[in-house]
Amino acid sequence: MIQLLVLDNARMAQALVDYLATLGISCELTQSELGVSVWLADEQRLAQAQQEVKRFLAEPTHPRYMEASWQSGRADARIDYSKGMTDPITDFLHQAGPLTLVVIIACLAIYGLDAIGLPIFDQLAFHPTLAQFTDWQAWRYFTPALIHFSVLHLVFNLLWWWYLGGQIEQRLGSGKLLILLLVGAALPNIAEFFVSGPRFGGLSGVVYALLGYSWMRSKLQPSCGLVMPPALMGFMLLWLALGFFDLLGNTANTAHLVGLLVGLLQGWLDRHHKPA
């Protein structure tokens, strides 16, 4: 199934699904802490469904949607929240794609190997010196993003990766997320090296790239389906600013800033692209 959009109003989500059903477009609803997700069951109807979602977002209170619920005989239908609440693992997996999950597993595995004393950091850290930039160990431009130094650091980054990366992968495909992952890791890592040296790590540069990308695409192309609530964007910008004032301890501030700029630029470049 393909996620069409996420709404914070369950009644409106139900009305949209009922209306799509009158057009022969079969959809399902799931509920999570992020809101109510509308999922397309028939991927062959994706183009038509996206057009209808765009139409819905432009006028969500139009009578056609509530009338569809009445016609279906479910005007007072309610979403069954029990599944999402009692089965958090299924809900977690449902909101992510394969690349999102692979990166989560890789980060957890690397943190676990480091915790038991294996010299994983030395194998994955950034190039030790500028002279080694052109050697054959090209993975070192990317792999510092998979290294984390505390449980809090790991959990914070993985939750954001799951939320932002999962949304991008579900709406725009694994290929787009892979590009953002690689570029959003390599460029911020290079910038951080020139500012603070090679001993850094964490997925937060990539997270800020996804943040900037999601915000830019949601503003310039709402029909792409990406959702970035202003409050979340504001929180992360505040977090970025606090880092530069040394209020958060040892953080890779340059990587955060460059990651954000990478995401904003890529979002602007992709503003006319149609979802896959």
PASEBA-1860 file (N, C-alpha, C; in nm, 3 decimals):
! residues 276
1> MIQLLVLD> 0.084/-0.119/0.000/0.000/0.000/0.000/0.087/0.125/0.000 ~ 0.031/0.235/-0.048/0.102/0.362/-0.056/0.031/0.464/0.032 ~ 0.108/0.534/0.114/0.050/0.636/0.200/0.020/0.761/0.118 ~ -0.105/0.806/0.120/-0.144/0.925/0.046/-0.124/1.052/0.125 ~ -0.164/1.050/0.251/-0.147/1.167/0.337/-0.177/1.129/0.481 ~ -0.143/1.220/0.572/-0.170/1.203/0.715/-0.252/1.323/0.761 ~ -0.362/1.298/0.830/-0.448/1.404/0.880/-0.461/1.393/1.031 ~ -0.485/1.506/1.095/-0.506/1.503/1.239/-0.654/1.499/1.276
9> NARMAQAL> -0.741/1.494/1.175/-0.885/1.490/1.197/-0.938/1.357/1.143 ~ -0.977/1.269/1.234/-1.020/1.135/1.195/-1.147/1.138/1.111 ~ -1.238/1.229/1.145/-1.365/1.236/1.072/-1.342/1.276/0.927 ~ -1.254/1.374/0.906/-1.224/1.419/0.770/-1.154/1.309/0.691 ~ -1.066/1.236/0.757/-0.998/1.125/0.691/-1.098/1.019/0.646 ~ -1.195/0.988/0.733/-1.297/0.889/0.698/-1.381/0.937/0.580 ~ -1.416/1.067/0.581/-1.497/1.122/0.473/-1.422/1.115/0.340 ~ -1.291/1.144/0.344/-1.211/1.135/0.221/-1.209/0.992/0.168
17> VDYLATLG> -1.189/0.896/0.256/-1.185/0.756/0.215/-1.320/0.714/0.156 ~ -1.429/0.758/0.219/-1.562/0.725/0.167/-1.583/0.786/0.029 ~ -1.536/0.908/0.010/-1.550/0.972/-0.121/-1.467/0.900/-0.227 ~ -1.344/0.864/-0.192/-1.260/0.791/-0.287/-1.324/0.657/-0.324 ~ -1.392/0.596/-0.228/-1.459/0.469/-0.256/-1.567/0.485/-0.362 ~ -1.635/0.602/-0.363/-1.739/0.625/-0.466/-1.678/0.636/-0.605 ~ -1.547/0.663/-0.612/-1.476/0.670/-0.741/-1.410/0.538/-0.777 ~ -1.431/0.439/-0.691/-1.369/0.309/-0.716/-1.226/0.300/-0.670
25> ISCELTQS> -1.184/0.394/-0.585/-1.047/0.396/-0.533/-1.050/0.343/-0.391 ~ -0.996/0.226/-0.369/-1.001/0.161/-0.239/-0.887/0.208/-0.149 ~ -0.922/0.255/-0.030/-0.822/0.304/0.066/-0.851/0.249/0.205 ~ -0.749/0.253/0.289/-0.762/0.210/0.428/-0.708/0.319/0.519 ~ -0.750/0.315/0.644/-0.705/0.411/0.744/-0.628/0.339/0.854 ~ -0.522/0.403/0.900/-0.452/0.356/1.021/-0.428/0.477/1.110 ~ -0.420/0.452/1.239/-0.401/0.560/1.335/-0.272/0.540/1.411 ~ -0.201/0.649/1.434/-0.081/0.646/1.517/-0.071/0.779/1.589
33> ELGVSVWL> 0.038/0.795/1.665/0.059/0.920/1.737/0.074/1.038/1.642 ~ 0.109/1.012/1.516/0.130/1.118/1.418/0.000/1.166/1.356 ~ -0.108/1.088/1.370/-0.236/1.124/1.311/-0.300/1.005/1.243 ~ -0.393/1.031/1.154/-0.464/0.927/1.081/-0.410/0.922/0.939 ~ -0.356/0.807/0.901/-0.296/0.791/0.769/-0.397/0.729/0.671 ~ -0.399/0.783/0.550/-0.483/0.729/0.442/-0.392/0.651/0.347 ~ -0.422/0.522/0.331/-0.338/0.433/0.250/-0.413/0.387/0.126 ~ -0.347/0.395/0.012/-0.405/0.350/-0.115/-0.381/0.201/-0.132
41> ADEQRLAQ> -0.488/0.126/-0.150/-0.476/-0.019/-0.164/-0.441/-0.060/-0.307 ~ -0.493/0.012/-0.404/-0.471/-0.022/-0.546/-0.370/0.077/-0.603 ~ -0.243/0.035/-0.616/-0.138/0.125/-0.660/-0.156/0.169/-0.805 ~ -0.235/0.097/-0.882/-0.259/0.136/-1.021/-0.345/0.262/-1.031 ~ -0.411/0.297/-0.923/-0.495/0.417/-0.921/-0.423/0.534/-0.855 ~ -0.289/0.527/-0.843/-0.213/0.627/-0.770/-0.231/0.767/-0.828 ~ -0.218/0.781/-0.959/-0.226/0.914/-1.020/-0.361/0.979/-0.992 ~ -0.468/0.903/-1.009/-0.602/0.957/-0.983/-0.619/0.991/-0.835
49> AQQEVKRF> -0.569/0.902/-0.748/-0.581/0.925/-0.605/-0.507/1.052/-0.563 ~ -0.389/1.075/-0.619/-0.312/1.195/-0.585/-0.384/1.321/-0.630 ~ -0.449/1.315/-0.746/-0.527/1.430/-0.792/-0.642/1.460/-0.696 ~ -0.708/1.355/-0.649/-0.820/1.374/-0.557/-0.772/1.425/-0.421 ~ -0.655/1.379/-0.378/-0.599/1.430/-0.251/-0.567/1.578/-0.264 ~ -0.509/1.617/-0.376/-0.480/1.759/-0.400/-0.609/1.841/-0.397 ~ -0.713/1.788/-0.458/-0.844/1.854/-0.459/-0.900/1.864/-0.318 ~ -0.884/1.757/-0.241/-0.932/1.755/-0.103/-0.859/1.859/-0.018
57> LAEPTHPR> -0.727/1.868/-0.033/-0.649/1.963/0.046/-0.686/2.108/0.015 ~ -0.731/2.132/-0.108/-0.770/2.268/-0.147/-0.904/2.308/-0.087 ~ -0.993/2.211/-0.064/-1.126/2.241/-0.008/-1.175/2.123/0.076 ~ -1.115/2.098/0.191/-1.147/1.979/0.271/-1.289/1.978/0.328 ~ -1.353/2.095/0.339/-1.487/2.100/0.398/-1.598/2.096/0.292 ~ -1.563/2.066/0.168/-1.665/2.061/0.063/-1.767/1.952/0.096 ~ -1.895/1.980/0.072/-2.001/1.883/0.107/-1.986/1.746/0.041 ~ -1.913/1.739/-0.070/-1.904/1.609/-0.140/-1.847/1.499/-0.051
65> YMEASWQS> -1.761/1.537/0.043/-1.695/1.435/0.125/-1.789/1.380/0.233 ~ -1.859/1.467/0.302/-1.954/1.418/0.402/-2.071/1.348/0.337 ~ -2.112/1.397/0.220/-2.221/1.330/0.148/-2.182/1.187/0.111 ~ -2.056/1.168/0.078/-2.010/1.032/0.045/-2.023/0.940/0.164 ~ -1.996/0.992/0.285/-2.012/0.910/0.406/-2.157/0.874/0.428 ~ -2.247/0.970/0.405/-2.389/0.941/0.421/-2.434/0.837/0.318 ~ -2.387/0.850/0.196/-2.427/0.756/0.091/-2.375/0.615/0.119 ~ -2.261/0.608/0.186/-2.205/0.477/0.217/-2.272/0.412/0.337
73> GRADARID> -2.357/0.491/0.404/-2.423/0.439/0.523/-2.335/0.441/0.645 ~ -2.222/0.519/0.641/-2.128/0.521/0.752/-2.101/0.664/0.795 ~ -2.203/0.748/0.799/-2.182/0.888/0.833/-2.128/0.904/0.974 ~ -2.157/0.806/1.060/-2.105/0.814/1.197/-1.994/0.712/1.219 ~ -1.931/0.668/1.110/-1.827/0.567/1.123/-1.711/0.619/1.205 ~ -1.650/0.531/1.280/-1.537/0.567/1.363/-1.419/0.476/1.331 ~ -1.302/0.533/1.338/-1.181/0.454/1.316/-1.156/0.367/1.438 ~ -1.118/0.246/1.415/-1.082/0.156/1.524/-0.937/0.184/1.564
81> YSKGMTDP> -0.920/0.255/1.675/-0.786/0.293/1.718/-0.714/0.179/1.790 ~ -0.785/0.074/1.821/-0.727/-0.028/1.905/-0.609/-0.098/1.840 ~ -0.612/-0.116/1.707/-0.504/-0.188/1.641/-0.372/-0.114/1.654 ~ -0.374/0.018/1.623/-0.251/0.095/1.633/-0.199/0.104/1.774 ~ -0.291/0.106/1.873/-0.250/0.123/2.011/-0.199/-0.008/2.071 ~ -0.254/-0.121/2.027/-0.215/-0.248/2.087/-0.104/-0.318/2.008 ~ -0.075/-0.269/1.888/0.026/-0.333/1.805/0.127/-0.228/1.757 ~ 0.204/-0.172/1.848/0.296/-0.063/1.810/0.404/-0.106/1.711
89> ITDFLHQA> 0.445/-0.232/1.716/0.550/-0.279/1.623/0.499/-0.275/1.480 ~ 0.377/-0.326/1.458/0.318/-0.322/1.324/0.302/-0.179/1.277 ~ 0.258/-0.092/1.366/0.239/0.048/1.330/0.374/0.112/1.295 ~ 0.477/0.078/1.371/0.612/0.131/1.346/0.660/0.087/1.208 ~ 0.643/-0.039/1.176/0.688/-0.091/1.047/0.606/-0.034/0.932 ~ 0.477/-0.011/0.958/0.388/0.039/0.855/0.428/0.179/0.811 ~ 0.485/0.257/0.902/0.520/0.396/0.872/0.659/0.409/0.810 ~ 0.726/0.299/0.784/0.863/0.304/0.731/0.873/0.220/0.605
97> GPLTLVVI> 0.979/0.246/0.528/1.009/0.166/0.410/1.133/0.082/0.434 ~ 1.175/0.002/0.338/1.290/-0.087/0.357/1.420/-0.014/0.387 ~ 1.448/0.096/0.317/1.572/0.169/0.343/1.570/0.232/0.482 ~ 1.457/0.285/0.521/1.443/0.343/0.656/1.478/0.238/0.761 ~ 1.425/0.117/0.745/1.449/0.012/0.843/1.593/-0.039/0.839 ~ 1.652/-0.047/0.719/1.791/-0.092/0.708/1.884/0.001/0.783 ~ 1.864/0.131/0.769/1.950/0.228/0.839/1.931/0.219/0.990 ~ 1.808/0.201/1.035/1.783/0.186/1.178/1.856/0.063/1.232
105> IACLAIYG> 1.846/-0.048/1.162/1.913/-0.171/1.205/2.064/-0.153/1.206 ~ 2.117/-0.086/1.103/2.262/-0.064/1.094/2.311/0.020/1.212 ~ 2.240/0.127/1.244/2.279/0.213/1.356/2.274/0.138/1.488 ~ 2.171/0.059/1.509/2.159/-0.019/1.631/2.271/-0.123/1.641 ~ 2.300/-0.189/1.529/2.405/-0.291/1.528/2.541/-0.230/1.557 ~ 2.572/-0.118/1.494/2.702/-0.052/1.515/2.715/-0.005/1.659 ~ 2.607/0.050/1.714/2.613/0.094/1.854/2.635/-0.025/1.947 ~ 2.569/-0.137/1.918/2.586/-0.256/2.000/2.727/-0.313/1.992
113> LDAIGLPI> 2.784/-0.318/1.872/2.921/-0.368/1.856/3.021/-0.278/1.928 ~ 2.999/-0.148/1.921/3.088/-0.055/1.990/3.075/-0.071/2.143 ~ 2.953/-0.097/2.189/2.929/-0.110/2.333/2.999/-0.232/2.393 ~ 3.018/-0.337/2.313/3.084/-0.457/2.366/3.235/-0.454/2.342 ~ 3.284/-0.340/2.292/3.428/-0.321/2.285/3.495/-0.349/2.153 ~ 3.418/-0.379/2.048/3.480/-0.400/1.917/3.522/-0.266/1.858 ~ 3.637/-0.260/1.790/3.691/-0.132/1.740/3.619/-0.084/1.615 ~ 3.489/-0.069/1.625/3.409/-0.034/1.508/3.429/0.111/1.468
121> FDQLAFHP> 3.454/0.198/1.567/3.468/0.341/1.535/3.585/0.365/1.440 ~ 3.697/0.300/1.466/3.816/0.322/1.383/3.793/0.279/1.238 ~ 3.703/0.183/1.217/3.676/0.134/1.082/3.577/0.222/1.005 ~ 3.494/0.297/1.079/3.387/0.372/1.016/3.401/0.523/1.026 ~ 3.493/0.570/1.108/3.509/0.714/1.130/3.555/0.784/1.004 ~ 3.546/0.916/1.005/3.586/0.996/0.889/3.737/0.984/0.867 ~ 3.783/1.021/0.748/3.926/1.017/0.716/4.007/1.092/0.823 ~ 4.110/1.030/0.877/4.185/1.093/0.987/4.252/1.225/0.948
129> TLAQFTDW> 4.301/1.235/0.824/4.371/1.356/0.781/4.327/1.395/0.641 ~ 4.354/1.519/0.607/4.318/1.570/0.476/4.390/1.493/0.365 ~ 4.510/1.446/0.393/4.588/1.374/0.292/4.522/1.243/0.249 ~ 4.433/1.189/0.334/4.370/1.061/0.304/4.235/1.076/0.233 ~ 4.198/1.198/0.195/4.069/1.221/0.130/4.056/1.143/0.000 ~ 4.166/1.120/-0.067/4.160/1.055/-0.199/4.196/0.907/-0.195 ~ 4.208/0.848/-0.075/4.241/0.706/-0.071/4.117/0.623/-0.104 ~ 4.132/0.492/-0.103/4.026/0.403/-0.151/3.914/0.382/-0.050
137> QAWRYFTP> 3.928/0.432/0.071/3.825/0.409/0.175/3.713/0.515/0.163 ~ 3.645/0.512/0.051/3.543/0.614/0.023/3.424/0.606/0.117 ~ 3.402/0.491/0.179/3.287/0.478/0.269/3.295/0.574/0.387 ~ 3.417/0.620/0.419/3.434/0.706/0.537/3.366/0.843/0.521 ~ 3.331/0.881/0.400/3.254/1.004/0.382/3.112/0.988/0.436 ~ 3.062/0.864/0.434/2.923/0.837/0.473/2.908/0.774/0.612 ~ 2.991/0.676/0.644/2.967/0.592/0.762/2.971/0.664/0.897 ~ 3.034/0.780/0.913/3.021/0.848/1.043/2.877/0.875/1.082
145> ALIHFSVL> 2.788/0.886/0.983/2.647/0.910/1.013/2.584/0.794/1.089 ~ 2.643/0.674/1.081/2.586/0.556/1.146/2.640/0.535/1.287 ~ 2.736/0.619/1.329/2.799/0.604/1.460/2.730/0.696/1.561 ~ 2.698/0.642/1.679/2.638/0.722/1.785/2.711/0.696/1.917 ~ 2.709/0.797/2.004/2.793/0.793/2.123/2.716/0.775/2.254 ~ 2.584/0.774/2.249/2.505/0.750/2.370/2.368/0.701/2.328 ~ 2.296/0.643/2.423/2.161/0.594/2.394/2.070/0.710/2.356 ~ 2.081/0.822/2.428/1.997/0.938/2.397/2.025/0.990/2.256
153> HLVFNLLW> 2.153/0.998/2.221/2.194/1.041/2.088/2.135/0.949/1.981 ~ 2.143/0.819/2.005/2.093/0.720/1.911/1.942/0.728/1.895 ~ 1.870/0.728/2.006/1.724/0.726/2.002/1.669/0.854/1.939 ~ 1.725/0.968/1.976/1.679/1.096/1.923/1.691/1.097/1.770 ~ 1.808/1.058/1.719/1.829/1.059/1.575/1.744/0.956/1.502 ~ 1.730/0.837/1.559/1.653/0.732/1.491/1.504/0.763/1.486 ~ 1.452/0.827/1.588/1.311/0.864/1.584/1.284/0.967/1.474 ~ 1.373/1.064/1.462/1.358/1.162/1.356/1.378/1.098/1.219
161> WWYLGGQI> 1.477/1.009/1.209/1.499/0.938/1.083/1.377/0.858/1.045 ~ 1.316/0.787/1.139/1.198/0.705/1.113/1.082/0.794/1.067 ~ 1.061/0.906/1.136/0.948/0.993/1.103/0.968/1.060/0.966 ~ 1.083/1.124/0.945/1.108/1.197/0.821/1.144/1.103/0.705 ~ 1.238/1.011/0.732/1.279/0.919/0.627/1.167/0.828/0.582 ~ 1.089/0.777/0.679/0.977/0.691/0.644/0.874/0.762/0.559 ~ 0.847/0.888/0.593/0.751/0.967/0.517/0.799/0.990/0.373 ~ 0.926/1.025/0.359/0.981/1.048/0.225/0.983/0.919/0.144
169> EQRLGSGK> 1.022/0.809/0.207/1.029/0.683/0.134/0.891/0.635/0.091 ~ 0.792/0.651/0.177/0.657/0.608/0.143/0.598/0.692/0.031 ~ 0.628/0.823/0.032/0.565/0.911/-0.066/0.645/0.924/-0.195 ~ 0.780/0.926/-0.184/0.863/0.958/-0.299/0.954/0.844/-0.343 ~ 0.959/0.736/-0.266/1.036/0.620/-0.306/1.171/0.608/-0.238 ~ 1.224/0.486/-0.240/1.352/0.457/-0.175/1.468/0.528/-0.245 ~ 1.458/0.546/-0.377/1.566/0.610/-0.451/1.589/0.753/-0.405 ~ 1.482/0.828/-0.385/1.496/0.967/-0.339/1.553/0.971/-0.198
177> LLILLLVG> 1.508/0.881/-0.112/1.561/0.879/0.024/1.709/0.841/0.024 ~ 1.749/0.750/-0.064/1.890/0.710/-0.072/1.978/0.828/-0.113 ~ 1.932/0.907/-0.208/2.009/1.025/-0.250/2.025/1.121/-0.133 ~ 1.916/1.148/-0.062/1.922/1.239/0.052/2.011/1.184/0.163 ~ 2.008/1.052/0.181/2.091/0.989/0.284/2.239/1.006/0.251 ~ 2.277/0.976/0.128/2.419/0.980/0.091/2.472/1.124/0.087 ~ 2.398/1.210/0.020/2.444/1.350/0.010/2.432/1.420/0.145 ~ 2.322/1.390/0.218/2.300/1.451/0.349/2.395/1.401/0.455
185> AALPNIAE> 2.469/1.294/0.426/2.574/1.248/0.516/2.710/1.300/0.472 ~ 2.743/1.284/0.344/2.878/1.314/0.296/2.913/1.463/0.306 ~ 2.828/1.551/0.255/2.860/1.694/0.257/2.869/1.751/0.398 ~ 2.772/1.723/0.487/2.787/1.770/0.625/2.909/1.710/0.695 ~ 2.942/1.583/0.666/3.060/1.522/0.728/3.189/1.592/0.683 ~ 3.199/1.624/0.556/3.317/1.695/0.506/3.328/1.832/0.572 ~ 3.216/1.903/0.580/3.217/2.035/0.643/3.257/2.026/0.790 ~ 3.203/1.926/0.860/3.235/1.910/1.002/3.382/1.877/1.021
193> FFVSGPRF> 3.441/1.800/0.932/3.583/1.768/0.941/3.669/1.894/0.939 ~ 3.640/1.986/0.848/3.720/2.107/0.836/3.703/2.199/0.957 ~ 3.594/2.186/1.030/3.570/2.272/1.146/3.621/2.210/1.275 ~ 3.597/2.080/1.294/3.626/2.019/1.424/3.717/1.898/1.419 ~ 3.759/1.853/1.300/3.842/1.734/1.292/3.761/1.609/1.267 ~ 3.824/1.492/1.271/3.758/1.368/1.226/3.677/1.294/1.332 ~ 3.683/1.332/1.457/3.617/1.253/1.561/3.476/1.307/1.589 ~ 3.385/1.265/1.505/3.244/1.303/1.518/3.159/1.189/1.462
201> GGLSGVVY> 3.031/1.195/1.486/2.943/1.092/1.433/2.798/1.127/1.462 ~ 2.710/1.053/1.399/2.567/1.072/1.423/2.489/1.099/1.297 ~ 2.364/1.062/1.299/2.274/1.074/1.184/2.209/1.212/1.176 ~ 2.243/1.302/1.267/2.170/1.428/1.275/2.190/1.518/1.154 ~ 2.308/1.512/1.087/2.324/1.588/0.964/2.225/1.544/0.859 ~ 2.204/1.413/0.847/2.106/1.358/0.755/1.965/1.398/0.798 ~ 1.938/1.392/0.927/1.807/1.431/0.979/1.774/1.574/0.940 ~ 1.871/1.663/0.954/1.846/1.802/0.915/1.828/1.816/0.764
209> ALLGYSWM> 1.895/1.733/0.686/1.873/1.733/0.541/1.730/1.691/0.509 ~ 1.681/1.587/0.576/1.543/1.542/0.555/1.444/1.646/0.603 ~ 1.477/1.712/0.713/1.391/1.817/0.767/1.376/1.930/0.666 ~ 1.490/1.981/0.615/1.485/2.089/0.519/1.414/2.049/0.391 ~ 1.438/1.927/0.346/1.375/1.878/0.224/1.222/1.869/0.242 ~ 1.179/1.809/0.352/1.036/1.792/0.377/0.967/1.927/0.388 ~ 1.030/2.020/0.457/0.969/2.153/0.474/0.957/2.224/0.340 ~ 1.065/2.223/0.261/1.064/2.293/0.133/0.963/2.232/0.037
217> RSKLQPSC> 0.962/2.099/0.026/0.867/2.034/-0.066/0.722/2.055/-0.021 ~ 0.698/2.050/0.111/0.561/2.069/0.160/0.510/2.210/0.134 ~ 0.602/2.307/0.130/0.562/2.446/0.104/0.545/2.472/-0.046 ~ 0.638/2.422/-0.127/0.636/2.451/-0.270/0.548/2.356/-0.350 ~ 0.526/2.235/-0.296/0.448/2.134/-0.368/0.367/2.051/-0.268 ~ 0.259/2.108/-0.212/0.181/2.034/-0.112/0.128/1.901/-0.162 ~ 0.106/1.889/-0.292/0.051/1.764/-0.346/0.147/1.647/-0.336 ~ 0.276/1.673/-0.304/0.371/1.562/-0.290/0.339/1.475/-0.168
225> GLVMPPAL> 0.259/1.529/-0.076/0.214/1.450/0.038/0.302/1.456/0.161 ~ 0.416/1.526/0.154/0.502/1.537/0.272/0.441/1.634/0.372 ~ 0.452/1.600/0.499/0.392/1.680/0.606/0.502/1.727/0.699 ~ 0.511/1.857/0.723/0.608/1.911/0.818/0.538/2.018/0.902 ~ 0.482/1.980/1.017/0.414/2.077/1.103/0.509/2.191/1.142 ~ 0.462/2.316/1.137/0.548/2.429/1.172/0.611/2.418/1.310 ~ 0.538/2.359/1.406/0.592/2.347/1.542/0.715/2.258/1.545 ~ 0.715/2.150/1.468/0.831/2.061/1.464/0.950/2.129/1.396
233> MGFMLLWL> 0.922/2.201/1.289/1.028/2.275/1.221/1.087/2.379/1.315 ~ 1.003/2.450/1.388/1.050/2.550/1.483/1.134/2.490/1.593 ~ 1.092/2.374/1.644/1.169/2.307/1.749/1.309/2.271/1.701 ~ 1.318/2.215/1.581/1.449/2.173/1.530/1.539/2.292/1.497 ~ 1.481/2.403/1.453/1.561/2.523/1.430/1.611/2.580/1.562 ~ 1.528/2.573/1.665/1.572/2.616/1.798/1.684/2.526/1.848 ~ 1.669/2.397/1.827/1.773/2.301/1.867/1.905/2.332/1.795 ~ 1.895/2.367/1.668/2.014/2.403/1.590/2.080/2.527/1.648
241> ALGFFDLL> 2.001/2.627/1.680/2.055/2.752/1.735/2.120/2.730/1.872 ~ 2.056/2.649/1.956/2.112/2.622/2.089/2.248/2.554/2.078 ~ 2.264/2.469/1.977/2.392/2.403/1.957/2.504/2.502/1.928 ~ 2.476/2.604/1.849/2.578/2.702/1.816/2.614/2.791/1.935 ~ 2.523/2.797/2.035/2.553/2.872/2.157/2.612/2.783/2.267 ~ 2.651/2.659/2.229/2.715/2.565/2.321/2.627/2.532/2.441 ~ 2.496/2.526/2.420/2.404/2.494/2.528/2.363/2.347/2.529 ~ 2.411/2.270/2.434/2.374/2.129/2.423/2.494/2.036/2.436
249> GNTANTAH> 2.607/2.088/2.479/2.726/2.005/2.490/2.796/1.993/2.357 ~ 2.864/1.883/2.337/2.944/1.861/2.216/2.855/1.812/2.102 ~ 2.815/1.902/2.014/2.729/1.866/1.901/2.796/1.908/1.770 ~ 2.763/1.835/1.664/2.821/1.863/1.531/2.739/1.973/1.464 ~ 2.756/2.096/1.511/2.672/2.207/1.465/2.689/2.235/1.316 ~ 2.812/2.226/1.268/2.835/2.253/1.127/2.765/2.150/1.040 ~ 2.771/2.023/1.080/2.702/1.918/1.006/2.552/1.942/1.005 ~ 2.497/1.987/1.116/2.353/2.015/1.122/2.316/2.125/1.023
257> LVGLLVGL> 2.392/2.233/1.025/2.361/2.346/0.939/2.377/2.310/0.791 ~ 2.485/2.244/0.757/2.507/2.206/0.617/2.401/2.105/0.573 ~ 2.364/2.012/0.660/2.258/1.918/0.627/2.127/1.989/0.597 ~ 2.092/2.087/0.679/1.970/2.164/0.656/1.974/2.234/0.520 ~ 2.088/2.296/0.488/2.101/2.366/0.361/2.093/2.268/0.243 ~ 2.154/2.150/0.258/2.145/2.047/0.153/2.000/2.010/0.128 ~ 1.924/1.987/0.236/1.785/1.948/0.221/1.699/2.058/0.159 ~ 1.721/2.182/0.201/1.646/2.293/0.143/1.674/2.307/-0.006
265> LQGWLDRH> 1.801/2.297/-0.044/1.837/2.308/-0.185/1.776/2.195/-0.266 ~ 1.786/2.072/-0.217/1.731/1.958/-0.291/1.579/1.969/-0.302 ~ 1.514/2.015/-0.195/1.370/2.035/-0.199/1.330/2.139/-0.302 ~ 1.409/2.245/-0.313/1.381/2.348/-0.413/1.402/2.293/-0.554 ~ 1.508/2.216/-0.574/1.534/2.158/-0.706/1.426/2.060/-0.748 ~ 1.366/1.991/-0.650/1.264/1.889/-0.680/1.122/1.944/-0.678 ~ 1.107/2.074/-0.672/0.975/2.133/-0.649/0.873/2.102/-0.760 ~ 0.922/2.069/-0.880/0.832/2.038/-0.991/0.822/1.889/-1.019
273> HKPA> 0.895/1.809/-0.942/0.893/1.664/-0.967/0.762/1.604/-0.918 ~ 0.710/1.511/-0.992/0.590/1.440/-0.950/0.630/1.322/-0.863 ~ 0.549/1.292/-0.757/0.579/1.175/-0.674/0.586/1.049/-0.759 ~ 0.675/0.957/-0.717/0.692/0.832/-0.793/0.568/0.746/-0.786
END
